[in-house]
Amino acid sequence: MAEVKKVAADEPYLQIGEVADRTSVTQRTLRFYEERGLLKPPSRMDGGFRLYSDDDVARVEQIKRMQSLLGLTLAEIKEMVEAEEVREELNATYRPDRPVDERIQRVTKRIEVTQRQVDIISTKLDAMIEMRKDLDEKLVHYREVVVDLEKQRVS
């Protein structure tokens, strides 16, 4: 089971219902995102209530955008989120005094995770372009049919 973080009473956290209202997703969806690893396990109050940070709310909004705008699956979103986490970790632990080989390795890791994100988006874009091409061809055909039918009407 995931480690449960306790929070200080003075930290600004939202309960699950408040996050659901703010992000327009259900509480069940928030729990599902947590189960699937899309959201980190939330902090907990002494009574066990889930508490979410502003970063958690931003993550839910990011997930929603990736689903609606890009049509990504939850598995693809998880890959995108994990790539962001890798980059955040690399940024948080950056030190310019590290050996050059280690810095190269860290930048190479950034390239790998960013390339995977590009690949996910490119796959979706390619599919959308192909769908658009098919629809454009149908429009051309339908317009030709209308022109032919109008010629028949005149004759």
C-alpha positions as CSV (number, residue, x, y, z in Angstrom):
1,M,0.0,0.0,0.0
2,A,1.2,3.5,-0.7
3,E,2.7,5.6,2.0
4,V,0.2,8.0,3.5
5,K,1.5,11.5,4.1
6,K,0.2,13.5,7.0
7,V,-0.1,17.3,6.6
8,A,0.1,20.2,9.0
9,A,-3.1,22.0,9.7
10,D,-1.9,25.3,8.4
11,E,-1.0,24.0,4.9
12,P,-3.6,24.9,2.1
13,Y,-5.2,21.6,1.1
14,L,-8.5,20.8,-0.5
15,Q,-10.7,17.8,0.4
16,I,-11.8,15.5,-2.4
17,G,-15.2,17.1,-2.8
18,E,-13.7,20.5,-3.3
19,V,-11.3,19.2,-5.9
20,A,-14.1,17.4,-7.7
21,D,-16.1,20.6,-7.8
22,R,-13.2,22.7,-8.9
23,T,-12.1,20.4,-11.7
24,S,-15.6,19.1,-12.7
25,V,-14.7,15.5,-12.3
26,T,-16.3,13.0,-9.8
27,Q,-14.8,11.9,-6.6
28,R,-14.7,8.4,-8.0
29,T,-12.7,9.7,-11.0
30,L,-10.2,11.2,-8.6
31,R,-9.8,7.9,-6.7
32,F,-9.5,6.1,-10.1
33,Y,-6.7,8.5,-11.2
34,E,-5.0,7.8,-7.9
35,E,-5.4,4.0,-8.3
36,R,-3.9,4.2,-11.8
37,G,-0.9,6.2,-10.7
38,L,-2.0,9.4,-12.6
39,L,-2.2,11.2,-9.3
40,K,0.2,10.7,-6.4
41,P,-1.4,9.4,-3.3
42,P,-3.0,12.3,-1.5
43,S,-2.0,13.5,1.9
44,R,-4.4,12.6,4.7
45,M,-6.0,14.3,7.6
46,D,-5.9,12.5,11.0
47,G,-9.4,11.2,10.2
48,G,-8.2,9.7,6.9
49,F,-9.8,12.2,4.6
50,R,-7.9,12.8,1.4
51,L,-6.3,16.2,1.0
52,Y,-5.1,17.5,-2.3
53,S,-2.6,20.3,-3.0
54,D,-2.8,23.0,-5.7
55,D,-0.3,20.8,-7.7
56,D,-2.8,17.9,-7.5
57,V,-5.6,20.2,-8.9
58,A,-3.3,21.3,-11.7
59,R,-2.5,17.7,-12.5
60,V,-6.2,16.8,-12.7
61,E,-6.7,19.8,-15.1
62,Q,-3.7,18.5,-17.2
63,I,-5.2,15.0,-17.4
64,K,-8.5,16.4,-18.5
65,R,-6.8,18.5,-21.2
66,M,-4.9,15.5,-22.5
67,Q,-8.0,13.5,-22.6
68,S,-10.2,16.1,-24.3
69,L,-7.8,17.9,-26.5
70,L,-5.5,15.0,-27.6
71,G,-7.8,12.1,-27.0
72,L,-5.1,10.3,-25.0
73,T,-5.9,7.0,-23.2
74,L,-5.3,6.8,-19.5
75,A,-2.2,4.7,-20.2
76,E,-0.8,7.3,-22.6
77,I,-1.6,10.0,-20.0
78,K,0.2,8.1,-17.4
79,E,3.3,8.0,-19.6
80,M,3.0,11.7,-20.2
81,V,2.7,12.4,-16.5
82,E,5.6,10.1,-15.6
83,A,7.8,11.9,-18.1
84,E,6.9,15.2,-16.5
85,E,7.8,13.7,-13.1
86,V,11.2,12.5,-14.4
87,R,12.0,16.0,-15.7
88,E,10.8,17.6,-12.4
89,E,13.1,15.2,-10.5
90,L,16.0,16.0,-12.7
91,N,15.4,19.7,-12.3
92,A,15.1,19.4,-8.6
93,T,18.4,17.5,-8.3
94,Y,20.3,19.6,-10.8
95,R,23.8,20.6,-9.8
96,P,26.2,22.3,-12.2
97,D,29.2,20.8,-10.4
98,R,28.4,17.2,-11.3
99,P,30.8,15.4,-13.6
100,V,30.2,16.0,-17.3
101,D,29.4,12.3,-18.0
102,E,26.7,12.4,-15.4
103,R,25.2,15.7,-16.8
104,I,25.2,14.1,-20.2
105,Q,23.4,11.1,-18.8
106,R,20.8,13.3,-17.2
107,V,20.2,15.4,-20.3
108,T,20.0,12.1,-22.3
109,K,17.2,10.9,-19.9
110,R,15.3,14.2,-20.5
111,I,15.6,13.6,-24.3
112,E,14.3,10.0,-23.9
113,V,11.2,11.0,-21.8
114,T,10.4,14.0,-24.0
115,Q,10.8,12.0,-27.2
116,R,8.3,9.5,-25.8
117,Q,5.8,12.3,-25.2
118,V,6.4,13.6,-28.7
119,D,5.8,10.1,-30.1
120,I,2.5,9.7,-28.2
121,I,1.3,13.1,-29.5
122,S,2.6,12.3,-33.1
123,T,0.6,9.1,-33.2
124,K,-2.6,10.9,-32.3
125,L,-1.9,13.7,-34.8
126,D,-1.2,11.2,-37.6
127,A,-4.5,9.5,-36.9
128,M,-6.3,12.8,-36.9
129,I,-4.7,13.9,-40.1
130,E,-5.7,10.6,-41.8
131,M,-9.2,11.0,-40.5
132,R,-9.3,14.6,-41.8
133,K,-8.1,13.4,-45.2
134,D,-10.9,10.7,-45.3
135,L,-13.5,13.3,-44.4
136,D,-12.2,15.8,-46.9
137,E,-12.5,13.1,-49.6
138,K,-16.1,12.4,-48.6
139,L,-16.9,16.1,-48.8
140,V,-15.5,16.4,-52.3
141,H,-17.5,13.3,-53.3
142,Y,-20.7,14.6,-51.7
143,R,-20.3,18.0,-53.4
144,E,-19.8,16.3,-56.8
145,V,-23.0,14.3,-56.2
146,V,-24.9,17.5,-55.4
147,V,-23.6,19.1,-58.6
148,D,-24.6,16.0,-60.7
149,L,-28.1,16.0,-59.0
150,E,-28.6,19.7,-59.7
151,K,-27.7,19.0,-63.4
152,Q,-30.4,16.3,-63.5
153,R,-32.9,18.7,-62.0
154,V,-32.3,21.3,-64.7
155,S,-32.6,18.8,-67.6
